[in-house]
Amino acid sequence: MRVVVIGINYPPEVAGIAPHTATLCRHLAARGDDVNMVTAKPHYPAWRVFPEHGQSGFLRQTLDGVRVIRVPSYIPAKPGSLIRRLLYDGSFALIAGLKALLLPRADVYLYVGAQPAVAAATALVARIRRRLWVAKVADLAVNAGAAVGIIQHPLLVRLLRAVEYTAYGRADAVVVLTEGFAEELLRHRLSERKLHVVPDSEDLDSFRPTRPGAETRRRHGLDPDQPLVTHIGSIGRKQGLQVATQAASEDQTDACWLLVGDGPERPAIERSAPEGRMRFLPFRPWPDLADILAASDVALLTQRRHVIDAVVPSKLVTYMAAGLPVVASVHADSEAARLIRRAQCGLVVEPEVPALLRDAIAGLLADPDRRRQLGAAGRAFAESEFDRSRVVARQAAILESLAGVPGR
Protein backbone atom coordinates (compact mmCIF):
# COMPACT_ATOMS: atom_id res chain seq x y z
CA MET A 1 0.00 0.00 0.00
CA ARG A 2 1.32 3.44 -0.95
CA VAL A 3 0.31 6.17 1.52
CA VAL A 4 0.87 9.92 1.44
CA VAL A 5 0.42 11.56 4.85
CA ILE A 6 0.00 15.33 5.13
CA GLY A 7 0.37 16.97 8.53
CA ILE A 8 2.12 20.00 9.94
CA ASN A 9 3.77 18.21 12.90
CA TYR A 10 6.26 15.33 12.94
CA PRO A 11 9.32 14.31 15.01
CA PRO A 12 11.78 15.44 16.19
CA GLU A 13 8.88 17.30 17.82
CA VAL A 14 8.02 15.38 20.98
CA ALA A 15 4.83 17.15 22.08
CA GLY A 16 1.30 16.99 20.76
CA ILE A 17 0.38 14.77 17.84
CA ALA A 18 3.82 14.39 16.24
CA PRO A 19 4.83 11.20 18.11
CA HIS A 20 1.47 9.59 17.36
CA THR A 21 1.67 10.37 13.66
CA ALA A 22 5.19 8.92 13.60
CA THR A 23 3.98 5.77 15.34
CA LEU A 24 1.47 5.05 12.58
CA CYS A 25 3.92 5.93 9.78
CA ARG A 26 6.62 3.68 11.26
CA HIS A 27 4.16 0.83 11.68
CA LEU A 28 3.12 1.07 8.04
CA ALA A 29 6.72 1.30 6.81
CA ALA A 30 7.84 -1.62 9.00
CA ARG A 31 5.29 -3.94 7.43
CA GLY A 32 6.40 -2.95 3.90
CA ASP A 33 4.08 -0.11 2.95
CA ASP A 34 5.43 2.84 0.96
CA VAL A 35 4.99 5.94 3.16
CA ASN A 36 5.64 9.59 2.29
CA MET A 37 5.16 12.13 5.08
CA VAL A 38 4.73 15.75 3.93
CA THR A 39 5.26 18.02 6.92
CA ALA A 40 6.61 21.38 8.08
CA LYS A 41 9.98 22.19 9.61
CA PRO A 42 9.90 21.05 13.26
CA HIS A 43 8.84 23.97 15.47
CA TYR A 44 6.29 22.95 18.10
CA PRO A 45 5.66 23.84 20.91
CA ALA A 46 8.32 26.59 21.05
CA TRP A 47 7.08 28.07 17.74
CA ARG A 48 10.66 28.34 16.55
CA VAL A 49 12.14 26.16 13.81
CA PHE A 50 14.61 23.75 15.39
CA PRO A 51 18.18 25.00 14.72
CA GLU A 52 19.28 21.91 12.81
CA HIS A 53 16.36 22.38 10.39
CA GLY A 54 16.69 26.13 9.96
CA GLN A 55 17.88 26.24 6.38
CA SER A 56 15.38 27.49 3.83
CA GLY A 57 13.78 25.37 1.14
CA PHE A 58 12.68 21.75 1.13
CA LEU A 59 14.34 19.06 3.23
CA ARG A 60 14.20 15.34 2.51
CA GLN A 61 15.19 12.58 4.89
CA THR A 62 14.31 8.99 5.66
CA LEU A 63 13.38 8.24 9.27
CA ASP A 64 12.67 4.62 10.28
CA GLY A 65 11.74 3.72 6.71
CA VAL A 66 9.45 6.75 6.26
CA ARG A 67 10.33 9.28 3.55
CA VAL A 68 9.87 12.67 5.22
CA ILE A 69 9.53 15.77 3.04
CA ARG A 70 9.70 19.03 5.00
CA VAL A 71 8.30 22.04 3.18
CA PRO A 72 8.94 25.71 3.91
CA SER A 73 5.99 27.53 5.48
CA TYR A 74 5.18 30.46 7.74
CA ILE A 75 5.87 29.72 11.44
CA PRO A 76 4.65 32.57 13.69
CA ALA A 77 6.87 33.34 16.68
CA LYS A 78 3.72 34.48 18.52
CA PRO A 79 0.75 32.37 17.38
CA GLY A 80 -1.86 34.14 19.48
CA SER A 81 -3.69 36.05 16.73
CA LEU A 82 -6.21 34.79 14.20
CA ILE A 83 -4.39 36.30 11.22
CA ARG A 84 -1.11 34.60 12.15
CA ARG A 85 -2.89 31.30 12.68
CA LEU A 86 -4.60 31.52 9.30
CA LEU A 87 -1.28 32.31 7.62
CA TYR A 88 0.34 29.41 9.48
CA ASP A 89 -2.31 26.95 8.36
CA GLY A 90 -2.76 28.37 4.88
CA SER A 91 0.91 28.63 3.88
CA PHE A 92 1.55 25.03 4.85
CA ALA A 93 -1.66 23.81 3.19
CA LEU A 94 -0.74 25.46 -0.11
CA ILE A 95 2.87 24.30 -0.29
CA ALA A 96 2.27 20.84 1.17
CA GLY A 97 -0.65 20.28 -1.20
CA LEU A 98 1.43 21.21 -4.24
CA LYS A 99 4.26 18.99 -3.04
CA ALA A 100 1.91 16.05 -2.51
CA LEU A 101 0.67 16.41 -6.09
CA LEU A 102 4.23 15.99 -7.35
CA LEU A 103 4.68 12.68 -5.52
CA PRO A 104 3.73 9.37 -7.12
CA ARG A 105 0.00 8.72 -6.80
CA ALA A 106 -0.85 7.08 -3.48
CA ASP A 107 -3.37 4.33 -2.90
CA VAL A 108 -4.86 6.43 -0.09
CA TYR A 109 -4.21 9.89 1.36
CA LEU A 110 -4.16 10.67 5.08
CA TYR A 111 -4.50 14.07 6.74
CA VAL A 112 -3.49 14.39 10.41
CA GLY A 113 -3.87 17.45 12.58
CA ALA A 114 -6.20 20.26 13.59
CA GLN A 115 -5.91 22.62 10.62
CA PRO A 116 -9.02 22.68 8.38
CA ALA A 117 -7.06 24.35 5.56
CA VAL A 118 -4.67 21.39 5.47
CA ALA A 119 -7.62 18.98 5.44
CA ALA A 120 -9.09 20.90 2.50
CA ALA A 121 -5.76 20.71 0.67
CA THR A 122 -5.62 16.95 1.25
CA ALA A 123 -9.17 16.62 -0.09
CA LEU A 124 -8.19 18.50 -3.25
CA VAL A 125 -5.08 16.37 -3.78
CA ALA A 126 -7.08 13.16 -3.35
CA ARG A 127 -9.74 14.37 -5.76
CA ILE A 128 -7.21 15.30 -8.43
CA ARG A 129 -5.50 11.94 -7.96
CA ARG A 130 -8.86 10.12 -7.94
CA ARG A 131 -8.21 8.43 -4.63
CA LEU A 132 -10.02 8.36 -1.30
CA TRP A 133 -8.72 10.08 1.82
CA VAL A 134 -8.88 9.83 5.59
CA ALA A 135 -8.96 12.70 8.09
CA LYS A 136 -7.39 11.89 11.46
CA VAL A 137 -8.55 14.92 13.42
CA ALA A 138 -6.59 15.83 16.54
CA ASP A 139 -8.73 18.77 17.69
CA LEU A 140 -11.45 21.16 16.56
CA ALA A 141 -9.49 24.29 15.77
CA VAL A 142 -12.34 26.79 15.88
CA ASN A 143 -13.63 25.59 19.25
CA ALA A 144 -10.09 25.67 20.65
CA GLY A 145 -9.44 29.14 19.23
CA ALA A 146 -12.68 30.51 20.66
CA ALA A 147 -11.93 29.01 24.07
CA VAL A 148 -8.62 30.87 24.42
CA GLY A 149 -9.79 34.13 22.83
CA ILE A 150 -8.05 33.87 19.44
CA ILE A 151 -11.47 33.95 17.72
CA GLN A 152 -13.88 36.29 19.48
CA HIS A 153 -16.73 37.50 17.26
CA PRO A 154 -19.67 35.03 17.37
CA LEU A 155 -20.43 35.46 13.67
CA LEU A 156 -16.82 34.69 12.77
CA VAL A 157 -16.87 31.63 15.03
CA ARG A 158 -19.95 30.31 13.23
CA LEU A 159 -18.47 31.01 9.80
CA LEU A 160 -15.12 29.35 10.52
CA ARG A 161 -16.84 26.44 12.23
CA ALA A 162 -18.93 25.82 9.10
CA VAL A 163 -15.76 25.83 7.00
CA GLU A 164 -14.09 23.38 9.40
CA TYR A 165 -16.95 20.88 9.48
CA THR A 166 -17.35 21.10 5.73
CA ALA A 167 -13.68 20.21 5.26
CA TYR A 168 -13.98 17.11 7.44
CA GLY A 169 -17.32 16.19 5.91
CA ARG A 170 -15.58 15.72 2.55
CA ALA A 171 -13.36 12.94 3.92
CA ASP A 172 -14.16 9.33 3.08
CA ALA A 173 -13.35 8.34 6.65
CA VAL A 174 -12.83 10.44 9.78
CA VAL A 175 -10.81 9.15 12.73
CA VAL A 176 -11.33 10.85 16.09
CA LEU A 177 -9.90 10.10 19.51
CA THR A 178 -12.98 9.96 21.75
CA GLU A 179 -16.71 9.31 21.74
CA GLY A 180 -17.26 12.91 22.82
CA PHE A 181 -15.41 14.09 19.73
CA ALA A 182 -17.57 11.83 17.54
CA GLU A 183 -20.74 13.18 19.14
CA GLU A 184 -19.64 16.75 18.40
CA LEU A 185 -19.13 15.94 14.72
CA LEU A 186 -22.43 14.06 14.51
CA ARG A 187 -24.23 17.11 15.88
CA HIS A 188 -22.90 18.98 12.86
CA ARG A 189 -24.26 16.39 10.42
CA LEU A 190 -21.14 14.41 9.68
CA SER A 191 -22.14 10.98 8.39
CA GLU A 192 -22.00 8.34 11.13
CA ARG A 193 -20.80 5.72 8.65
CA LYS A 194 -17.60 7.70 8.11
CA LEU A 195 -16.70 8.02 11.79
CA HIS A 196 -14.17 5.82 13.58
CA VAL A 197 -13.26 6.32 17.24
CA VAL A 198 -9.65 5.24 17.71
CA PRO A 199 -7.60 6.65 20.62
CA ASP A 200 -3.95 7.54 20.40
CA SER A 201 -1.55 4.98 21.81
CA GLU A 202 1.49 4.64 24.02
CA ASP A 203 4.40 2.23 23.94
CA LEU A 204 3.64 0.86 27.37
CA ASP A 205 6.91 -1.06 27.66
CA SER A 206 8.93 2.15 27.21
CA PHE A 207 7.86 3.52 30.59
CA ARG A 208 10.26 1.35 32.54
CA PRO A 209 12.77 3.72 34.22
CA THR A 210 16.42 3.29 33.29
CA ARG A 211 17.80 4.58 36.61
CA PRO A 212 16.67 5.05 40.23
CA GLY A 213 14.46 8.05 40.93
CA ALA A 214 16.97 9.69 43.25
CA GLU A 215 19.63 9.55 40.54
CA THR A 216 17.24 11.05 37.99
CA ARG A 217 16.45 13.90 40.34
CA ARG A 218 20.11 14.64 41.02
CA ARG A 219 20.86 14.64 37.27
CA HIS A 220 18.38 17.49 36.87
CA GLY A 221 19.31 19.42 40.00
CA LEU A 222 16.24 18.31 41.95
CA ASP A 223 16.18 17.40 45.64
CA PRO A 224 15.90 13.58 45.94
CA ASP A 225 13.78 13.91 49.09
CA GLN A 226 11.41 16.67 47.98
CA PRO A 227 7.90 15.77 46.75
CA LEU A 228 7.74 16.25 42.98
CA VAL A 229 4.68 17.52 41.07
CA THR A 230 5.31 17.30 37.31
CA HIS A 231 3.69 18.81 34.24
CA ILE A 232 4.94 17.85 30.76
CA GLY A 233 4.11 19.30 27.37
CA SER A 234 3.17 22.58 25.78
CA ILE A 235 3.12 25.78 27.81
CA GLY A 236 0.59 27.85 25.89
CA ARG A 237 -2.58 29.85 26.40
CA LYS A 238 -4.80 26.79 26.37
CA GLN A 239 -3.00 25.25 29.33
CA GLY A 240 -3.55 28.24 31.62
CA LEU A 241 -0.59 27.33 33.84
CA GLN A 242 -0.89 30.59 35.79
CA VAL A 243 -3.11 28.61 38.17
CA ALA A 244 -0.13 26.35 38.90
CA THR A 245 2.21 29.25 39.69
CA GLN A 246 -0.34 30.67 42.12
CA ALA A 247 -1.03 27.30 43.72
CA ALA A 248 2.71 26.65 44.10
CA SER A 249 3.12 30.06 45.79
CA GLU A 250 0.56 29.04 48.40
CA ASP A 251 1.70 25.42 48.74
CA GLN A 252 2.74 24.40 52.25
CA THR A 253 3.96 20.88 51.40
CA ASP A 254 7.55 21.80 50.41
CA ALA A 255 6.88 20.19 47.02
CA CYS A 256 8.82 21.08 43.89
CA TRP A 257 6.55 21.92 40.94
CA LEU A 258 8.37 20.87 37.77
CA LEU A 259 7.34 22.02 34.28
CA VAL A 260 8.99 20.05 31.47
CA GLY A 261 8.34 21.60 28.07
CA ASP A 262 8.17 24.83 26.16
CA GLY A 263 5.74 27.15 24.46
CA PRO A 264 4.82 30.78 23.86
CA GLU A 265 3.63 31.33 27.44
CA ARG A 266 6.72 29.92 29.13
CA PRO A 267 8.51 33.28 29.63
CA ALA A 268 5.45 34.74 31.39
CA ILE A 269 5.03 31.62 33.53
CA GLU A 270 8.70 31.71 34.51
CA ARG A 271 8.42 35.37 35.52
CA SER A 272 5.45 34.64 37.79
CA ALA A 273 6.81 31.36 39.21
CA PRO A 274 7.58 31.35 42.94
CA GLU A 275 11.32 31.30 43.47
CA GLY A 276 12.56 28.01 44.85
CA ARG A 277 9.19 26.27 44.42
CA MET A 278 8.89 25.85 40.66
CA ARG A 279 11.49 24.49 38.26
CA PHE A 280 11.62 24.37 34.47
CA LEU A 281 13.26 21.91 32.10
CA PRO A 282 13.21 21.84 28.30
CA PHE A 283 11.65 18.87 26.58
CA ARG A 284 13.64 15.76 27.29
CA PRO A 285 14.22 12.85 24.89
CA TRP A 286 12.96 9.37 25.66
CA PRO A 287 13.87 7.55 27.93
CA ASP A 288 14.93 10.58 30.00
CA LEU A 289 11.32 11.75 30.14
CA ALA A 290 10.21 8.31 31.32
CA ASP A 291 12.78 8.54 34.11
CA ILE A 292 11.47 11.96 35.17
CA LEU A 293 7.90 10.67 35.31
CA ALA A 294 9.00 7.62 37.29
CA ALA A 295 10.73 9.93 39.78
CA SER A 296 7.60 12.08 40.20
CA ASP A 297 4.88 11.78 42.84
CA VAL A 298 1.94 13.52 41.16
CA ALA A 299 1.19 14.52 37.55
CA LEU A 300 -0.35 17.91 36.80
CA LEU A 301 -2.85 18.79 34.06
CA THR A 302 -4.33 22.28 33.65
CA GLN A 303 -6.62 23.96 31.14
CA ARG A 304 -8.32 27.33 31.06
CA ARG A 305 -11.89 27.62 32.27
CA HIS A 306 -13.48 27.96 28.84
CA VAL A 307 -11.67 24.99 27.30
CA ILE A 308 -14.15 22.14 26.98
CA ASP A 309 -12.23 19.89 24.64
CA ALA A 310 -13.67 17.08 22.60
CA VAL A 311 -10.21 15.51 22.74
CA VAL A 312 -7.96 14.13 25.46
CA PRO A 313 -4.64 15.96 25.96
CA SER A 314 -1.91 13.53 24.97
CA LYS A 315 -0.04 14.21 28.21
CA LEU A 316 -2.92 12.62 30.14
CA VAL A 317 -2.47 9.32 28.31
CA THR A 318 1.27 9.55 29.02
CA TYR A 319 0.64 10.14 32.74
CA MET A 320 -1.65 7.12 32.88
CA ALA A 321 0.83 4.90 31.07
CA ALA A 322 3.50 6.03 33.54
CA GLY A 323 1.31 4.97 36.46
CA LEU A 324 1.15 8.47 37.95
CA PRO A 325 -1.84 9.83 39.88
CA VAL A 326 -3.24 12.93 38.15
CA VAL A 327 -4.55 16.19 39.53
CA ALA A 328 -6.44 18.03 36.80
CA SER A 329 -7.55 21.64 36.97
CA VAL A 330 -9.98 21.34 34.05
CA HIS A 331 -13.64 21.87 33.22
CA ALA A 332 -15.80 19.09 34.64
CA ASP A 333 -17.38 18.48 31.22
CA SER A 334 -14.08 18.30 29.31
CA GLU A 335 -13.01 15.03 27.75
CA ALA A 336 -9.98 14.99 30.06
CA ALA A 337 -12.22 15.09 33.13
CA ARG A 338 -14.44 12.37 31.72
CA LEU A 339 -11.47 10.09 31.08
CA ILE A 340 -10.05 10.65 34.57
CA ARG A 341 -13.39 9.77 36.13
CA ARG A 342 -13.79 6.73 33.88
CA ALA A 343 -10.28 5.43 34.64
CA GLN A 344 -10.43 6.49 38.32
CA CYS A 345 -6.84 7.67 37.99
CA GLY A 346 -6.93 11.10 39.61
CA LEU A 347 -8.70 14.13 40.98
CA VAL A 348 -10.53 16.84 39.01
CA VAL A 349 -10.87 20.34 40.44
CA GLU A 350 -12.50 23.50 39.15
CA PRO A 351 -10.14 25.27 36.71
CA GLU A 352 -8.44 28.58 37.49
CA VAL A 353 -8.97 28.22 41.25
CA PRO A 354 -5.47 28.00 42.81
CA ALA A 355 -6.67 27.04 46.29
CA LEU A 356 -8.51 23.97 44.99
CA LEU A 357 -5.48 22.85 42.99
CA ARG A 358 -3.16 23.47 45.94
CA ASP A 359 -5.37 21.49 48.34
CA ALA A 360 -5.81 18.56 45.93
CA ILE A 361 -2.04 18.30 45.44
CA ALA A 362 -1.42 18.54 49.19
CA GLY A 363 -4.01 15.87 49.92
CA LEU A 364 -2.46 13.39 47.50
CA LEU A 365 1.08 14.07 48.68
CA ALA A 366 -0.05 13.28 52.22
CA ASP A 367 -1.63 9.96 51.18
CA PRO A 368 0.87 7.60 49.50
CA ASP A 369 -1.62 4.72 49.47
CA ARG A 370 -4.13 6.81 47.55
CA ARG A 371 -1.42 7.85 45.11
CA ARG A 372 -0.50 4.24 44.45
CA GLN A 373 -4.16 3.27 43.99
CA LEU A 374 -4.85 6.03 41.47
CA GLY A 375 -1.58 5.44 39.61
CA ALA A 376 -2.22 1.71 39.34
CA ALA A 377 -5.75 2.33 38.05
CA GLY A 378 -4.41 4.68 35.36
CA ARG A 379 -1.80 2.18 34.25
CA ALA A 380 -4.34 -0.65 34.09
CA PHE A 381 -6.67 1.53 32.00
CA ALA A 382 -3.83 2.45 29.64
CA GLU A 383 -2.98 -1.21 29.16
CA SER A 384 -6.58 -2.01 28.23
CA GLU A 385 -7.28 1.01 26.00
CA PHE A 386 -4.05 2.51 24.65
CA ASP A 387 -1.83 -0.45 23.78
CA ARG A 388 0.17 0.60 20.74
CA SER A 389 0.05 -2.61 18.73
CA ARG A 390 -3.75 -2.79 18.83
CA VAL A 391 -4.33 0.91 18.17
CA VAL A 392 -2.07 1.23 15.12
CA ALA A 393 -3.50 -1.97 13.66
CA ARG A 394 -6.97 -0.41 13.79
CA GLN A 395 -5.70 2.79 12.17
CA ALA A 396 -3.95 0.83 9.42
CA ALA A 397 -7.09 -1.22 8.77
CA ILE A 398 -9.07 1.96 8.06
CA LEU A 399 -6.49 3.04 5.47
CA GLU A 400 -6.48 -0.42 3.90
CA SER A 401 -10.26 -0.38 3.54
CA LEU A 402 -10.00 2.68 1.29
CA ALA A 403 -6.69 2.06 -0.47
CA GLY A 404 -6.86 1.72 -4.21
CA VAL A 405 -10.56 2.61 -4.38
CA PRO A 406 -11.12 5.24 -7.11
CA GLY A 407 -12.10 8.65 -5.77
CA ARG A 408 -15.50 10.14 -6.37
N, C-alpha and C positions, 0 to 999 in steps of 0.2 A: 504494500500500500504506500502510495506517495502522498505525503501530507505537507501542506504549507500552513504554518502557524503565524498569525500576525498579532503582535501584542507589544505594548510600549515598555514592558518591564521583563528583565531576564537577568540571571546571575552574570557577573558577580554580585549583584544586589542580593541582600540576604533578608530584607524585610518585605512584608506584603505578599503579593501573589507570585513574585519571581521564582522562589524556590518550588512552588507547586507547579508552575508551568514547566520548569525544568524537569521535574519528576516525571511528568507525562511524556515529554519529548524524549528523555533518556530511555524510558520504558519502551517506547515505540522503536527507537533506534536499536536498542539491544536485541529486540526480537526480529530485526531485519528490515523494518520499514525505512523508507527514504524520507527524512524529515528536514525541512528547511524552516528555520525560525527567523522571521523578519522583525527586528526590534530596534529600539533606540539605543543611544549610548547610555551606559549605566549611570544613574544619577540619583536614585531614590534611596532613602528619604531626605538626604541632605539638600536635594535640588541643586546639585553641582555635578557636572560630569566628572567621573573618576579620573584622576590624573593620568593613569596609564592609557586611557581611551580618549584623551583630549584632542588628538589631531582631527582636523576637519576631514570631510568626505566620508566615503563608505568604508567600513571595516568588515573583513571576512575572517572567520575562524571556525575551526571544528572543535566542539566541546563534547566529549563523551559520545562521539558518533553523530552528533547533531550539527548540521551546517548552520552557523549563526551569521546572519547578515545584519550589521548595525548601520542604520541610515542616519544622516544628519537631520536634526529637527530642532525646533525652538524649545529650550529648557529654561523656564523662568526662575530666576534666583529667589523671587518672592512670589509664590503661586496663589496669593490670597485674593486676587481680583478676578472677576468673571472674564474680562478681556484677555488677560494673560492665560487663563485656563483654556479659553476657546482657541487661542493661538497655539498653545501647547498641543491640544488634541488635534487641531486641524492641520498643523504643519506635518505632524507625524502621519496622520491619515493619508494625506496627499502623497508624500514621498514613499511611504511604505506600500501604499496601493500600487503606485507606478512600478516600484521594484518587484512586487509580487507578480505583476503582469509579465515581467521579463523572465521570470523563472519558468522552467518546464511545467506544463500543466499538471496540476495535482489531481489525485483521485477524489480528495475532499479538502475543503478549506476550513480552518479553525481560527476563530477570533477569541482572544482571552483578554479580559480587562474590565474597565469601567468607563470607557470613553465611547459614547454613541457614534461620534464621527468616525472612529476606527472601525466600529461594527458596520457602519454604512459603506465604508471603503471596501471591507471584506466582502460585503454583499455584492458590490459592483464587480469586483474581481471575479467572484464565483459565477456571476451571471454572464460576464463576457467569456469566461472559460467554459461555460455550460456544465458546471458542476454544482453540487449541493454544498452547503456550509453549515457549520455549527457555531453557535455563540455560547461561550463559557463566561458567564457574567459574574464578575467579582463583587460588584456593588451597583447601586442605582445612583448615578452621578448627580442628578438633579436633586433628589431627596437629600443627599449628603451635602451638596452645596447650599441648599436652603437651610439646613440645620445649623451650619456654622456661619451663616451670614454672607456667603459669597454671592448668592442669588437672593434678592430681597423683594422685588416687586411681584405681587401675586400673579399678575397677568403674564409676566415673563416666566415665572415658575411653571404655569400651566402650559405655555407655549413650548418651552424646552422639554417638559415632561412628555408632551405629545410626540415631539421629535424622537425622544429616547425610546419610547415604547414602540413607535413605528419601526425604528431601526431593528429592534430585537424581534418584532413580529415578522420581519422578512426572513428570518433564519429558518432553516429546515429542521433544526433541533436546537433547543435552548437548555443549557445545563446550569443549574443554580445550586447553591450550597445548602439551603435549608427549606423546610416546608413553608416557613413564614415568607420567604422570598418568593416561592412559587405562588402562594396565595396573593401576594401583592401584584404579580404579573397577571394572574387570572382575573383579578378585579379590573384590570385594564384591557381585558378581552384578548389576551394572548391565548392561542389554541392549547387546550390541555393536552392534546395528543403530542405536541411538540416538546412538552416540558419533561425534564429529567432532574430529579433531586439527587445529587451526588456530592457528598462533603469533600473538603480537602483532606489530605492524609498526612501522616507523620511516619517517619522511619522509627518505629518504636524501639528497635534494638540499639539505635544510636544514642539513646539517652543514658547509657551506662557511663558513669563518671570515670575519667582516666586517672584521677588522683584524689587523695583525701580532701575533704572540704576545707580543713584548716590550711592545707598547702595552697589550694586555689585562692583562698582569701588573702594569704600573705603575698602571693604573686601579684595581686591587684591592689596592694596597700590597704587591705581591709582587716579590721580587728578579728582574729579567729574566734573570740568569745562574745562578740557583739551580735545581738539578733539582726537578721538581714531580711529586709523587705525589698523585693526586686521587681522592677518594671523593665520589659524589653520591647523594642520596636520603635516605631515612628514617634517623634515628639512634634506634633502639629496642632492645629487649632481644634481638630475633631477630638483629640485626646483630652483636652482641658486639664492638663497636669498642674495647673495652678492650685487645684484643690489638694494635691499631694504636698506641695511646698507649704501650704498653710497647715495641713494636718501634721506634717513633720515638725513644724515650728512649735506646735502645742503638745507634741508627743512626750510622754513622761516615761517611756519604756527603755530609753537608752538605745533604741534600735537605730541602725544605719539604713537609710532609704537610698537604694541604688537604682539609678536610671541608666540602662544600657541601650544606646541607640543615638539617633540624630534626627534632625528635622528643622524646619524653619522657625519653630518656637523655642528651640533649645537655648539660644542666648538669653531670652527673656526669663525662661525658667531658671537658668543658672543664676541670673542676677537676683531673683527673688528667693532662691534656696537658702534655708537656714545654715549658717556656717557650722561645719562640724557634724551636721545631722544628715546631709544629703550629698551623695557622691555621684559622679558621672563617668561613664566609660563609653568609648566609641563602640560601634558594632564589633562583635568578636566573631572570628571564624569558628566553625564546628571542628573539633569537639570542645573548644574552650567555652563556648556558650553553654553547652551541656554541663560542664563542670561548674560554672557559675550558678546555674539553676539548682544543681545538686547540693551546692553549698548554701542555698537560701532557705529561709524558714517560711516565708509567705510570698505569694505572687500578687502583684498589683495590676489592676485593670481600671482605667478611668475613661469616661466619655462625658462630653458636655450634655447639659440638661436636655437640649432639644434634639439630640441624636437618638433616633429610634430606628436603628438599623434593621434591615431585612437580612443582614448577613452576620456571621460570627467573626469577630476579629481573629486573625490567624494566631495571634499571641496566646489567645485563650486555649486553643487546641494544643499549642506547645506546652503551656503550663500543665494541662491535664496529662499529657504524655510524660512529662517530667515528674508526675506524682506530687505536685505542689498544691497546697490549699490556696484558694483564690479569694481575695477580697476585691469586689467590683463596685466601684462608684459609678453606676450606670442607671439609665431609666428602667423601671421595673418591667416595662413592656418591650424592651429591646430584645433582639434575638440572643444576645450574650446572656442577659438575665434568665431567659427561658432555658438556655442550655445549662447554666449553672444549677438552676433548680432541678432540671431533669436528671442531671448527673449527680446531684447532691455533693458537689465538689468544692463549695465555698459559700461565702456570704455576699449578699447584695444589699447595698445601702443607697439611699437617695443621692443622686449626683449633685456635685457642687456644694456639699455641706461638709466642711472640714471636720467638724466635731464627730459626725457619724463615722466618717472614714477612720479618724484617729481611734475612736473607741472600738471599732470592729477589729482593727489591727492589734490593739492592745489586748483585747479579749482572746484572740487566737494565740498571740505570743505567750500568754499566761497559761495556755491549755495545750500542752504537747500531745495529749491523747486525741484531742479534737482535731489538731492539725494532721496527725497521722491518719485518722479516719477519713477526713475530707480528701487528703492527698491520695489515699488508696482508692477511694471511690472514683476520683477523676482518672486515675491510671486505668482502672478496670473499664471505665466507659470508653476511654480512648482505644483500648485493645479491642473492644467489641464494635466500635463505630468507625474508627479512623485508620485501621490497618492499611498500610500503603499498598500491599500486593492486591488486596481486594478492590480498593478504590480505583487504582489506575486501570485495572482490568475492566471495570465497568465503564470508565471513560473511553478506553480504547474500543470497547464493543459498540458504543454509540457512533464513533467515527466509522467503524467497519460497516455498520448498517447502512451508511450513506455513501460510502466510497464507490466511485465508478458509476454512480447513478446519474444519468444526464440531468442537467439543471433544467428548471422550468423555462 
